[in-house]
């Protein structure tokens, strides 16, 4: 790993930050297929002196999460979608909504 490698830069940025943990959707990969999208959760490990020792992380396949949410949604007649920070739908059981503004999803309430 190298801070000069674009695919590795995020972990060096995290280690240099004051954050204790970080959530990222595939730090350097994008996909329209939720089976190929994972959420990376990274946690910074510190010694008793407060110095950073390293980090530990895990990937969660969002396709598995999505299927679970869809099953719950179908059981209770609700829909769930994941959006990016710009409000574009990235994961939805309604594939026609992918990359669309979340405001197009039925039942979305916004306070802005």
Secondary structure as UniProt FT lines:
FT   TURN            3..4
FT   TURN            6..8
FT   HELIX           9..16
FT   STRAND          21..25
FT   TURN            27..28
FT   HELIX           34..36
FT   STRAND          38..46
FT   TURN            48..49
FT   STRAND          52..61
FT   HELIX           62..76
FT   STRAND          81..83
FT   TURN            85..86
FT   STRAND          88..92
FT   HELIX           95..97
FT   TURN            98..99
FT   HELIX           102..104
FT   TURN            106..107
//
